[in-house]
């Protein structure tokens, strides 16, 4: 889910429609609504945020610290015009990107994807029993031995582990693996990746660590 914060009602409706065309969930809020949502949102809702888009005059740069404490989602600030001092203020406050309007939703989603990749590259390895994931393009290990996985299957595993305990839909998984630039969501492709991955993990770990529920998606349940 993407959160769009803007004081311009027409812009909110426009972003909402544009995200929907690409199959992405979007919640459009004005500043007051966003503050209320941030204060009352459940942990599950906060963790499901894929990116936060902040429109002009909606949130001050000095409020980003509060947002960062609530969710690790990428933050993209929008400005009406290119202005170096404003850009530096936003970046210093913690924004991942500062973009001048108008901007296409595809660019917003691509920048959010890039920010998440950067976060992944800085992540410590995940260790659970015999399983170790590195989040840096390296194959995972089981009992100290590499578990050779194609790139897409490795991406699926890393995304599910990062969201351990959460139910991930096929559309979410598709966008995480193939990026936001794809026009169509191929659920059969996701099913094929997950099926092959589960078989390999069962063979090496002796149990199924990925739970599958029809119509609901997948969840990493761990060892």
Secondary structure, 3 states (H helix, E strand, C coil): CEEEECCCHHHHHHHHHHHHHCCCCEEEECHHHHHHHHHHCCHHHHHCCCEEEECCCCCCHHHHHHHHHHCCCEEEEEECCCCHHHHHHHHHHCCCEEEECCCCHHHHHHHHHHHHHHHHHCCCCEEECCEEECCCCCCCEECCEECCCCHHHHHHHHHHHHCCCCCECHHHHHHHHHCCCCCCCCHHHHHHHHHHHHHHHHHHHCCCCEEEECCCEEEECCC
